Structure formats: C-alpha cells, structure tokens
C-alpha cells in the first residue's frame, strides 16, 4: 500500500542527498550502446522512434504577438528534432483567453504562443510540425487551462479583473490579492476550448496533445483538493474537470489521436512544510491536498476516459524546487515516483483504450545517458524526459547514440536563462549554449572570417573558452592565457558535492581546451599571467580580456584578521574549518548561502549568516533559491537579515540587527521575490527596532559580492596595445555563466 511516507522521506533525503542517498553522475558511456534508450515505443497509433522526450520549456515571447509561431520558435524546435529526440513537446499554450485574465496582455496580445485565436496562427504550427517531421521526430502541443492563482496579478491593474482559481485562493505572487472562484459556465467553456484546440492541433499536423495538469496551474487547481474546495455543482468533484476535458478531446479528435497528461503524484506541501502549513496564512488553505492514492485512482480514470501516457513528478509553485529541480538537487530525483505509477498500472492491469500499456515518462534531471539507460533497464519508467539538457545540447540524443557522451555539453541547473530570463521579461535561452533560441540568428556552422587575425584571449573561464572556440572556428590564430587553472571562478564554485553539475561543466570546458589544442591555430599559455608588456610585444590584432572578477572588500574593523577569509578561499581550502565549530558568513547572496549549505551539510559546522538586505539569494531563480533556503532552515543555519556588521574582534562578530516583528522571515520559500520593476503596493511596511548582537566566530567568511577585475583591460586600452581590445565575461560585469558565455559568443562571431 502506497502511503505519504515516501514524500516525507524524500523531503529529508533531498537535503543531504550527496551523502550516499543518490549517486553523483558524470558524463560517462559505461552502458553504451544504449539499447533501451533508442528502442521505439508505440503510443496509441503513433510510433515514436526512441524513448527520449523533449520536456516542455515555456515558449514565452518566442511567437509573434498574435500567438503565431514565428521563425525563432520553429528553428528552436527543428534544432531539437535534428538532434535526435523522438518526441518533442511545446511549452504551455492557454485555451482560456477571456476566462483567465492572467494569460492576456492589453490589446488582446499574449506572451504565449496561441492556437485558439484564428486561422492566422495555423500556418505557424503547420510549418513547425513540418520542420520537426523532416527529422523523423514527433511533436505534441501542451494545452493549459491557464495560470489561475499562479498568474501575474497585474491583470487587476491593467484589466480591473481579479485572477481566477477553482475556489477563492490567495495569489501566489501577492497573497493579499484574492483569486476569484470560476463559475461552472466558464469551466464548461474552457472544456469546449480544449476540444477545439485539440482539433486544431490535429488539423495543423501536430502529433498529439499534452495536458498541463500539474504544478498548481489552473487545471490542477480544479483537479486537486488543495485548491478545489467547491461544495456545489459538477466541479465540486475534483476529478470532473480533467475527465470532461479528455472526453471532449476524444469526441473531437477520435480514438487514435494521442493524449498525454502531465501530473504531479502529490503537491507534497504537507511533507515540505509540515507544521508550518498550519501557521502560514497563504499555505493553510492548501493542507488537504490530493493524496498519492487519490492521484493514482484519478490517473486510472483518466486512462479510461482516453489518456494514453503520463509524465509524473512532485510539487507546485509553493515548493517550486520540486517541479523545477535546481543545480543543488540530485539527478534522477523522481525515478521512484515514476516507478510507483508504473507498478500501479501493472498491478491493476491498466491499459489504454488502444489496448496498450500506458507509458510512464520519468522526469527530474536525467541528462546523463548512463543514468537514463539504467532507469529504463530497471523498469522504473518507459520514457525519459529531457528539458534543460536539450537546451544545453540539442545533439544530446545523437551524441549518446554514437557513444560520444563526453562531448555532450552538460546543463548546470542554474535556471538563469531558461526560466529566470523570461520571468524578468525575456524568452527562454540557455546559460551554457548561447545559440539556444537564437537558431534563427546564428547558423549551425560558424563562418570563416575573410580576414584571419592574431588574437589573444586572457582568461580560461566560461567566457574565455567560449570566445577562443568560436575564434578558432572563424579561422583566427588564437592564444589563450590562463594564470591558474582551466575553469576560472567555476573551480571554487564546484567544490561542494551538491555543485556536481558545475564540476561536470568544468570537465567539459577542459575537454574543449584539449580539442582546441589539436588545432594549428591555437596556443595555450597555462600558468602564465598576461601582462600589458607581454601582450604588446606579441603585436596582437585583437585582445579579448576575460579576466574574471574578484571578491568585493568591506570597510569593517577587523576584516584583516587571520580568521577572516573570502568565500572562494573557503571553498579552495576546507582544511581551515578542521578545528572550527562556529562559522559566520557575511553576505546572504548566492555564494554566501551555498557556502552555508556546504558547511552545514558536508562539514557539519554551526553556521550563521548576516545579511544587510531583507531577503537571502535575492538574485537567484525561485527554484534554486527555494531549495537552498528550505534546507538551510531545516539544517539549523541561523540568519540575521536586515543586519549590519559593526566590527570583528577575534572570535566575535558584533552586529546590529533589526528585531522588529515586521522583519520578513528570511526562510520564506512559499512566496517569491518580485522582479525589481514590479511594485507591490500591498507589501507590509518594515519598521525598525535595532539591537546589538554578538556572534561567536571561529572563522568569518566574506561573501559580499564580486567586482570586475577590469584593470588589465583599461591598462591595455590606455597603452594602445592592440587595434581591437574587448572586455567580456565577469571582467566586464560580474554575473552568471549565462551572461559570460552569451556575450563572449556574440563578440567572437563578430570578429
């Protein structure tokens, strides 16, 4: 009998998973050839050529404002089809315009692609389908009822309309804003819209529909007892909405058109928040979530209604690190969840209406061929879903099939380009692959320069190596200088076990440098500091400075004490902590909180964070931030936010702290930080009551941010060392891998 115990066990395991509960994968090909991964599978009447599914990554702002897929979106999908995936799925496509006000912008425009508008959009979908089919792949369109309570509440200002939901629920972004209960009439209208959209998808030559029923979006709000607390009418039955949608689609497209359903086996809110769910105002309504047993019964009923396959995971927006597992989560995190469903279907002899077993697609950081193949061999799932890994390297399937696994560019789990970028107003991209979502701009083949040059690149971090690789392909003669080791700032960042994906990316970068060394146009100067004098003597035509960044310095009395180190020094010299018990970290940004996680869970230290601002990790993606903060809280890490260090005196740090009751909880993971350009007029005002606090500190870590290491660049410019001098990566603006590789790639292609 399946119980909710597995959810509580996983919540515990996902904190210190790297201590033996999950394996840390690498890009190896020990199980090659991948017979299971590249075997065909039948879904209804459709044969899919292999077991690789491209997962949905919201195609926000990738279509025209009318919703018609344009060349950007078409080229993006064709690239993944060319790369060898058997089945592609689109991001969410709403069918709820005029019902859910959060999916529409002023002027009847939308940042989502559309298929419901008019015949105007059909040509884009037909062209997209043709591009995918040309490479032997299939594609499903992901249809969604909308966003509901997890939609942008800005509709209240722009349209004078409340967001909607299954019942009166708080909005996720601004809980003070209520979401209006949908009428039965509007729910029935959405069901009709699903049927029409499916019929239009079939007419547009798309191969199936994919129902977006998870993660707490509107379809799940109507299909989960956490959100649906209706007491009257047909849709007080929380199963009715999903079942009616499937029946309507079957009525419109016939018995043989594939229907896939995306579901979470549980929201896992009780397992995540435990006692907090009774005390946090915006969570307590959701206590009576759909159980695992209820989900399994619902899935069985969905199959009877006409669903052909499922992918399954856990969680929702309120514990967003579960449905969007970040870098610090283990790979294969939901394989046991997929196996629960697969075993249930087998034990209960659940077959589709086509008389076939119902494939279960596993999700959750499966971007390592050996891991994916083993999951299939162990019968934990029937197919493997890869989303971010196919943004990082569209050729993942082709490379795995040919055994060239070490050449796969690994996803680093940062969420900076694929999610945070569109949250901030852009469109999905990739931190390690600058060409992702720019396939319409940059050709696959890098053109040779008509004027080959002698070029120096200073710094072998992500920016420098990206630039060097492109410049060599352009036909330039390139010298890459690196004073220390290949990888730059990623080397200290890769030390914690939970940063294994950064470590794998460093290995990939090393492999790229080894490939470059085979070219007669490339020279590596490792262990050599590039100086203005040396560079001038070489008479380069162009110089690209990718010298990275350095830790910002604080003007604090005692900052030069022997027990005070930078966060990078901490990662590179963990022996410093052998005799330490109490560690104080000054700075609660990404690096400070990751250091705290490492110290608490890997080195078993008592850790305190001091942060000047109200929030920790304020510049991180919600999923990445949530996972770290949740386990810092569980691990007993003490945080003093809205606090300032006065001085450091030996083994004591004196701080002054705002202790007013209005100070926000630094470990609030059930509510996101809004983008800087979004004003929340309902946010509670923070008042001040200051108090001095003494903190014990055997070691003090400074994690107060970075500043550009740009002195070399400006010295080169001052001394006219070369006709062309460019500053790229962190030495231009300290940031993320995303910006470093993106800017370096574009600059190098233009030289």
Residue, then its C-alpha position, 0 to 999 in steps of 0.5 A: x500500500x502506497x502511503x505519504x511516507x515516501x514524500x516525507x522521506x524524500x523531503x529529508x533525503x533531498x537535503x543531504x542527498x550527496x551523502x550516499x542517498x543518490x549517486x553523483x553522475x558524470x558524463x560517462x558511456x559505461x552502458x553504451x550502446x544504449x539499447x533501451x534508450x533508442x528502442x521505439x515505443x508505440x503510443x496509441x497509433x503513433x510510433x515514436x522512434x526512441x524513448x527520449x522526450x523533449x520536456x516542455x520549456x515555456x515558449x514565452x515571447x518566442x511567437x509573434x504577438x498574435x500567438x503565431x509561431x514565428x521563425x525563432x520558435x520553429x528553428x528552436x524546435x527543428x534544432x531539437x528534432x535534428x538532434x535526435x529526440x523522438x518526441x518533442x513537446x511545446x511549452x504551455x499554450x492557454x485555451x482560456x483567453x477571456x476566462x483567465x485574465x492572467x494569460x492576456x496582455x492589453x490589446x488582446x496580445x499574449x506572451x504565449x504562443x496561441x492556437x485558439x485565436x484564428x486561422x492566422x496562427x495555423x500556418x505557424x504550427x503547420x510549418x513547425x510540425x513540418x520542420x520537426x517531421x523532416x527529422x523523423x521526430x514527433x511533436x505534441x502541443x501542451x494545452x493549459x487551462x491557464x495560470x489561475x492563482x499562479x498568474x501575474x496579478x497585474x491583470x487587476x491593474x491593467x484589466x480591473x479583473x481579479x485572477x481566477x482559481x477553482x475556489x477563492x485562493x490567495x495569489x501566489x505572487x501577492x497573497x493579499x490579492x484574492x483569486x476569484x472562484x470560476x463559475x461552472x459556465x466558464x469551466x464548461x467553456x474552457x472544456x469546449x476550448x480544449x476540444x477545439x484546440x485539440x482539433x486544431x492541433x490535429x488539423x495543423x499536423x501536430x502529433x498529439x496533445x499534452x495536458x498541463x495538469x500539474x504544478x498548481x496551474x489552473x487545471x490542477x487547481x480544479x483537479x486537486x483538493x488543495x485548491x478545489x474546495x467547491x461544495x456545489x455543482x459538477x466541479x465540486x468533484x475534483x476529478x470532473x474537470x480533467x475527465x470532461x476535458x479528455x472526453x471532449x478531446x476524444x469526441x473531437x479528435x477520435x480514438x487514435x489521436x494521442x493524449x498525454x497528461x502531465x501530473x504531479x503524484x502529490x503537491x507534497x506541501x504537507x511533507x515540505x512544510x509540515x507544521x508550518x502549513x498550519x501557521x502560514x496564512x497563504x499555505x493553510x488553505x492548501x493542507x488537504x491536498x490530493x493524496x498519492x492514492x487519490x492521484x493514482x485512482x484519478x490517473x486510472x480514470x483518466x486512462x479510461x476516459x482516453x489518456x494514453x501516457x503520463x509524465x509524473x513528478x512532485x510539487x507546485x509553485x509553493x515548493x517550486x524546487x520540486x517541479x523545477x529541480x535546481x543545480x543543488x538537487x540530485x539527478x534522477x530525483x523522481x525515478x521512484x515516483x515514476x516507478x510507483x505509477x508504473x507498478x500501479x498500472x501493472x498491478x491493476x492491469x491498466x491499459x489504454x483504450x488502444x489496448x496498450x500499456x500506458x507509458x510512464x515518462x520519468x522526469x527530474x534531471x536525467x541528462x546523463x545517458x548512463x543514468x537514463x539507460x539504467x532507469x529504463x533497464x530497471x523498469x522504473x519508467x518507459x520514457x525519459x524526459x529531457x528539458x534543460x539538457x536539450x537546451x544545453x545540447x540539442x545533439x544530446x540524443x545523437x551524441x549518446x547514440x554514437x557513444x560520444x557522451x563526453x562531448x555532450x555539453x552538460x546543463x548546470x541547473x542554474x535556471x538563469x536563462x531558461x526560466x529566470x530570463x523570461x520571468x524578468x521579461x525575456x524568452x527562454x535561452x540557455x546559460x551554457x549554449x548561447x545559440x539556444x533560441x537564437x537558431x534563427x540568428x546564428x547558423x549551425x556552422x560558424x563562418x570563416x572570417x575573410x580576414x584571419x587575425x592574431x588574437x589573444x584571449x586572457x582568461x580560461x573561464x566560461x567566457x574565455x573558452x567560449x570566445x577562443x572556440x568560436x575564434x578558432x572556428x572563424x579561422x583566427x590564430x588564437x592564444x589563450x592565457x590562463x594564470x591558474x587553472x582551466x575553469x576560472x571562478x567555476x573551480x571554487x564554485x564546484x567544490x561542494x558535492x551538491x555543485x556536481x553539475x558545475x564540476x561536470x561543466x568544468x570537465x567539459x570546458x577542459x575537454x574543449x581546451x584539449x580539442x582546441x589544442x589539436x588545432x594549428x591555430x591555437x596556443x595555450x599559455x597555462x600558468x602564465x599571467x598576461x601582462x600589458x608588456x607581454x601582450x604588446x610585444x606579441x603585436x596582437x590584432x585583437x585582445x579579448x580580456x576575460x579576466x574574471x572578477x574578484x571578491x568585493x572588500x568591506x570597510x569593517x574593523x577587523x576584516x584583516x584578521x587571520x580568521x577572516x577569509x573570502x568565500x572562494x578561499x573557503x571553498x579552495x581550502x576546507x582544511x581551515x574549518x578542521x578545528x572550527x565549530x562556529x562559522x559566520x558568513x557575511x553576505x546572504x547572496x548566492x555564494x554566501x548561502x551555498x557556502x552555508x549549505x556546504x558547511x552545514x551539510x558536508x562539514x557539519x559546522x554551526x553556521x550563521x549568516x548576516x545579511x544587510x538586505x531583507x531577503x537571502x539569494x535575492x538574485x537567484x531563480x525561485x527554484x534554486x533559491x527555494x531549495x537552498x533556503x528550505x534546507x538551510x532552515x531545516x539544517x539549523x543555519x541561523x540568519x540575521x537579515x536586515x543586519x549590519x556588521x559593526x566590527x570583528x574582534x577575534x572570535x566575535x562578530x558584533x552586529x546590529x540587527x533589526x528585531x522588529x516583528x515586521x522583519x520578513x522571515x528570511x526562510x520564506x520559500x512559499x512566496x517569491x521575490x518580485x522582479x525589481x520593476x514590479x511594485x507591490x503596493x500591498x507589501x507590509x511596511x518594515x519598521x525598525x527596532x535595532x539591537x546589538x548582537x554578538x556572534x561567536x566566530x571561529x572563522x568569518x567568511x566574506x561573501x559580499x559580492x564580486x567586482x570586475x577585475x577590469x584593470x588589465x583591460x583599461x591598462x591595455x586600452x590606455x597603452x594602445x596595445x592592440x587595434x581591437x581590445x574587448x572586455x567580456x565575461x565577469x571582467x566586464x560585469x560580474x554575473x552568471x555563466x549565462x551572461x559570460x558565455x552569451x556575450x563572449x559568443x556574440x563578440x567572437x562571431x563578430x570578429 
